[in-house]
Amino acid sequence: MSIFSDNMVFLRGKKNLTQQKLADDLILTRARYISYEYEKAQPPIDVLIRISKYYSISIDLLVTVNIRKYPLDDILNLPNNRILLPVIVDKEGNNYIEIVPQKASMGYLKGFSDPEYIENLMRILLPFLKNGKYRGFLADGDSMPPFADQSIIIGEYVEKLDDLKPAKDYIFVTKEGITYKTFLKRNKKSITIAADNLFYEPYEIALGDVVEVWSYVMGILPKDYKPLMPDYVNLKTMIGDLKTTILNLENKVSGF
């Protein structure tokens, strides 16, 4: 049995799927799918791409690496396990930064590995950002606190989850959407992240749900953005009221 056929059988077994269910998910007939598992036929490139996206494993790994040798939860960390990361470069060799609108986040989850989709995104050029692949994500409303509406959050592509550093900020692209959070720690089958707002408890994301990770580099704020400043007048009034309340309590206590 070839490495590819063996990987197909192994991956299907790990997900506890029947051949018919997997064939349906891949938009294939059962007979055609079985021919790949039994090594009676070789899948064309369009089917390989579908299988690669389905398992979130690169085509290169599917056809050249015996996946049985690795824990499935660690597949994201294997070298070169990148399904596809399209890079838009102009005739002068400038590496453009694509901007992903928050409203289009679900579309991005389907098209992040599609060069045509990426090419149609709005792009900006920041010449001082070099030696890496960068992408911008547009905050919409309060989608990425503490960044204001219409801010552009730029991140650098992280190739391996092992490269994540505690207490550092990242843009996490998951099966649920796009979020800006602080990385806390790597667990056996998940990562723990936290929001800037301490009111919210840290939470976990399963490794299998992580699609992409971008290390925060910089934010571009909207033109009329003004940082939230304390209301000193109201704050002074509140302190005065608090002092009065404490004084009244002290008087009552001393009267007993």
ABEGO torsion letter per residue (X at the ends): XBAAAAAAAAAAAAAGBBAAAAAAAAGBBAAAAAAAAAGABBBBAAAAAAAAAAAGBBAAAAAABBAAABBAAAAAABBGBBABBBBBBBAAGBBBBBBBBAAAAAAAAAAAABAAAAAABBBBBBAABBGEBBBBBBBBEAABOABBBGBBBBBBBBABAAABBBGBBBBBBBAAEBBBBBBABBBAABBBBBBABAABBBBBBBAAABABBBBBABBBBBAABBBBBBBAAAAAAAAAAAAAAAAAAAAAAAAX
